[in-house]
Amino acid sequence: TALQQDPDALDTEGRLKGILCIAFNTLRRAQQHMFLDVATVIRGQPKEVALDVWAAWHGPGAYFLFGDLIRRHLLTIGGGDELQMHDVMEVLGRRMLLDGDELPQQLRGSRLWIEDGHLRGYHRG
C-alpha cells in the first residue's frame, strides 16, 4: 500500500508516532510484547495460537492483558478470529521496533515468527 511505501505521508509532523508512543508507554511490558508481535509478524494469524504462546510466556494474565489491548483499540479480531490492527498502527509499531532507540532492551529479546506455517517463539528470560 501507499502507507507501507511512505508512512511519513500521513505523519508529516510526527503526531501519530507521538500519540502511539504515549499509548505504548502506558502498556505493561507483556502488552508491549504482544503489540509488537502483531505489528511485526503475526497479524492475520489465529488469535488462539498467539494467546497460547503469550500465556506460556506471561502467565494466565496474558488473556486479561490481551483483552485490554482490544479495549484500547490497539488490536482487533477479524471475522475469522484472526489478529488484526490498523495499517497505520502496524507501520508505526514496526518502526518502533526497527528504530529501536525508544525501546528498552527487554523488548528486543522476545519475538514470534512463522516457520513452515507454524507459529514459533523465542523468549530470552
C-alpha positions in Angstrom: 0.0 0.0 0.0 1.0 3.6 -0.3 1.2 3.8 3.5 3.8 1.0 3.6 5.8 2.7 1.0 5.7 6.1 2.5 4.3 6.1 6.1 5.6 9.7 6.6 3.0 10.9 4.1 0.3 10.5 6.8 2.5 11.7 9.7 4.5 14.6 8.4 4.8 16.2 11.9 5.3 13.0 13.8 2.0 13.4 15.6 0.8 9.9 15.1 4.0 8.4 16.2 4.0 10.6 19.3 0.4 9.5 20.2 1.3 5.9 19.7 4.4 6.2 21.8 2.4 7.7 24.6 -0.2 4.9 24.4 2.5 2.3 24.1 4.4 3.6 27.2 1.2 3.2 29.3 1.1 -0.5 28.5 2.5 -3.2 30.7 5.7 -4.9 29.4 3.8 -8.0 28.3 1.3 -5.9 26.4 4.1 -4.1 24.6 5.5 -7.5 23.5 2.0 -8.5 22.3 1.5 -5.3 20.3 5.0 -5.6 18.7 4.4 -9.3 17.9 1.2 -8.5 16.0 2.7 -5.4 14.3 5.8 -7.3 13.1 4.8 -10.9 12.5 1.5 -12.4 13.5 -1.1 -10.1 12.1 -3.7 -12.3 10.4 -2.8 -15.4 12.5 -5.4 -17.1 14.7 -5.8 -15.3 18.0 -5.9 -18.6 20.0 -2.5 -19.7 18.8 -0.9 -16.4 19.8 -2.8 -16.4 23.1 -1.4 -19.9 23.9 2.2 -18.7 23.3 1.7 -15.4 25.2 0.1 -17.3 28.2 3.1 -19.6 28.2 5.5 -16.6 28.4 3.5 -14.2 30.5 1.2 -16.5 32.5 -2.6 -16.7 32.7 -2.8 -12.9 33.0 -2.0 -12.7 29.3 -5.7 -13.2 28.5 -6.6 -10.2 30.5 -3.8 -8.1 29.0 -4.8 -9.1 25.5 -8.4 -8.1 26.3 -7.1 -4.7 27.4 -5.3 -4.2 24.1 -8.7 -4.9 22.3 -10.5 -2.4 24.6 -7.9 0.2 23.9 -8.4 -0.4 20.1 -4.7 -1.2 19.6 -5.7 -4.7 18.3 -8.8 -6.1 16.8 -10.2 -9.6 16.0 -11.2 -10.2 12.4 -14.2 -12.2 11.2 -12.2 -15.4 11.0 -10.9 -14.9 14.6 -7.6 -13.7 13.4 -5.4 -10.9 14.9 -5.7 -7.6 13.2 -4.6 -4.0 13.6 -4.9 -0.8 11.6 -2.3 -0.4 8.9 -1.1 2.8 10.5 -0.6 1.1 13.8 1.3 -1.8 12.1 3.7 0.6 10.3 4.3 2.7 13.4 4.8 -0.5 15.5 7.3 -1.9 13.1 9.1 1.4 13.0 9.3 1.5 16.8 11.0 -1.9 16.7 13.3 -1.2 13.8 14.4 2.2 15.1 14.9 0.7 18.5 16.1 3.9 20.1 12.9 4.3 22.1 12.5 0.7 23.1 14.1 -0.9 26.2 16.5 -3.8 25.5 14.0 -6.2 27.1 11.5 -5.6 24.2 14.1 -6.7 21.7 14.6 -10.1 23.4 11.4 -11.9 22.6 9.9 -12.4 19.2 7.5 -14.6 17.4 7.9 -15.8 13.8 6.3 -18.1 11.4 8.2 -21.1 10.1 6.8 -23.8 7.8 3.3 -22.5 8.5 3.7 -22.8 12.3 4.0 -20.0 14.9 7.3 -20.2 16.6 8.7 -18.2 19.5 11.9 -17.2 21.2 11.9 -15.8 24.7 15.1 -14.7 26.3 14.3 -14.7 30.1 
